[in-house]
Amino acid sequence: MSAPQLPPPPGAAEWGERAPTDATPGRTLLDRPAWRQGRPGWALVHLAIASGIAVVGFFVAFIPVAAAGRTDTDLDRASNGLMALGMLAILASSFVGWLLFAYLGGSLGRRWIALSAIAGGGWIVAVVLFLSATS
């Protein structure tokens, strides 16, 4: 009794025509631009961008508070818990929104919608919390 014969090497003519793969061009991580591949240097740049979005969000969130007639005295007497939750909402939504924008697969429009919805939603929640804290 002898050992069974080994199959032909991959790609040999005996295998026949190769079946198409499921991978389509532009769908792998390496087909993305360098800034969307998740390398450490680019990840730090993305964190810096998200921090910048959060800082702008903090300033913009206080525009409706000032427009509602809240003064510095109102802000000094504000509930610290609600103010902290508002700032956390801006910070978290800015980071989550930008990181999804950078790394989410799909079209540019889909990524912009995700960033706008998440960062805008966090901004609206923060404004409501700020107005509640200062009333």
N, C-alpha and C positions, 0 to 999 in steps of 0.2 A: 504494500500500500504506500503510495507516494503522496506528498503534500499537494494541495490544490495549486493551480497556476495563479500567479499574481495578475491583477487587472492591468490594462495598458496605462501608461502614465497620463496624467491630465493633459488635455489638449491634443492627444493623438487622434489620428484619423478614425480609429475604431470607435471613438466616442460619438461620432457624428457631429451634426451642427450644434453649436452651443445655444442654449436657451437664453433669451434676453433676461437681463437682470432687472430687478425692481428699481434700482437706483436711477434717477433721472438727473440730467445735468442741472447744477445749481441748487441741489437739495442737500448736499453734504456740507459739513462744517468747513471743510477746506475750500469749498467753492465760494464761500462768503468773503467779503472784503476783510482785510487784516484787522480792522477795528471792531469787527463783529465776531471774531473767532474765540474770544475768551482767554487770551493770553494775559499773564500777570501784569505787564506794563499797561496794556490797554484797559484792564480791569481797574487799575488805579486811576487812570484818566476818566473812566466812566464814573467812578465814585466822586471824583472832583467835580465833574459836570453836574451830577445829581446834587451835590452840596450847593453848587451855584444856583441851581433851580430852586432849592429849598430856601436859600437866602432871599432870592427875589420873591418867592412865595410869601415869606414872612412880611416883607415890606408891603407887598400888594394886598395882603390880607387885612392890614390895618387901615387901608383906604376906606372901606365901607364902615369900619368902626368910627373913624374920624367923621365921615359923612353923616353918621347917625347922631352926631353931637356929643360923643363921649370925649371927656377931657382927660388930662393927665391925672387929675384927682380920682376920676372914676377908674382909671387903670391901676392906680396905686391901691385902691380899695377892692380890686377885683378878686374873685375867688381863684386862688393859686392852682387848685386842682383843675378847673375848667381851662384856664390859660395853658397849663402844661399839656392837657389833652389836645388842645388846639394845635400847639406847636408840634406835638408828636404826630398828629394827623398830617400836617404839612410835611414834616420830615419823612415819615414813612411813605406817603404817597409820592413824594418826589423821587425817592430812591427806587421804589418799586416801579413807578412809571418809566423812569429813564432806563433802568436795567431791562425791563421788558422791551422798550423801544430798541435798545442796542442788540439784544440777543433773541428776540422773538422771531420765529421763522414767518415768512409770508411777505406780502407786498409792503411797500413803503407806506401806502395809505392805511393799511391795517395797523401798522406800528404807530403811525401818528394818532389814529383813533384811540388806541390803547393808552398812549401817553396822555392825550388830552382828557380822556375819561377818568383815568386814575388820578392824575395830578389835579385836574379841575374838581373832581369829587372830593378829594382831600382838602382842597382850598375852601370849598363851600362848607364842608363840615367844620373847618377851623373858624371860618367867619361866624357861623352860627354859635359855636362855643364861645368865641370872644365876645360876641354881643350878649350872650346869656351871662357871662361872667361879669360884665360891666354894668348890667342893668340894676 
